[in-house]
Amino acid sequence: MTSRADRRSSACATPARPGRWRSPRTGPCPAGPDRPGRAVTQLQRVFPRGRHRLVSSRETHLTCCHLSPHLGGSSAMLMNHRYDILAWNPEMARLLLDFDTLPPARRNSMWLCLMHPRIREFYVDRERVVREGIAHLRAAWAAHPEDKALIDLITELTAHDEEFARLWAERDVKVNGRGRKVIRHPDVGVLALRFEVLMPLEDPDQRLLIYRAADDESQSAMDRLCAR
């Protein structure tokens, strides 16, 4: 999901104190689909086999603490390769959703985007966001074809969401570490956001997603959110 340059920059990030991060006691969500086939070959250089492993909740918490540099009001959350949400800061909870209100099994960004009533209508360019998310999920599955939790998630989404089933069948694979999204927030209106995904070299299973305002108007709206 990130380039080598992205990984190098994340590895060099200045460690910070744990701060106000939220890390739930219990973690991963369910999460499967056809055989990897060509996708594995396409992704070997991005996700080399043998370097990925599931991380314990203790390791997740420690990595989160060390990968949360001084974000200056930016919204951030830590995910694993299945896009289970492992930890988040208060700014992310205000921007997206209070993840503490969800069962641990539903703290998954792909499931939320497709199935949660509020998040389903969150993105202005929903078709692109969903399409890219599914392509990212296929990339993760190609790198982890034996991950039962990931297979369970894909199976559930394929069975219960026609949009997911249609796009999954297209077999797109994408790894993207930065970009732009526009959201409709119920409290502050439309926000333009730039996102970046950092992947630590020591824990390639983890991704730190950071959202920053893309313009002055969006920054003012995010400041109002943080002041709540």
Secondary structure, 3 states (H helix, E strand, C coil): CCCHHHHHHHHCCCCCCCCCCECCCCCCCCCCCCCCCHHHHHHCCCCCCCCCCCCCHHHHHHHHHHCCCCCCCCEEEEECCCCEEEEECHHHHHHCCCHHHCCHHHCEHHHHHHHCHHHHCCECCHHHHHHHHHHHHHHHHHHCCCCHHHHHHHHHHHHHCHHHHHHHCCCCCCCCCEEEEEEEECCCEEEEEEEEEECCCCCCCCEEEEEEECCHHHHHHHHHHHCC
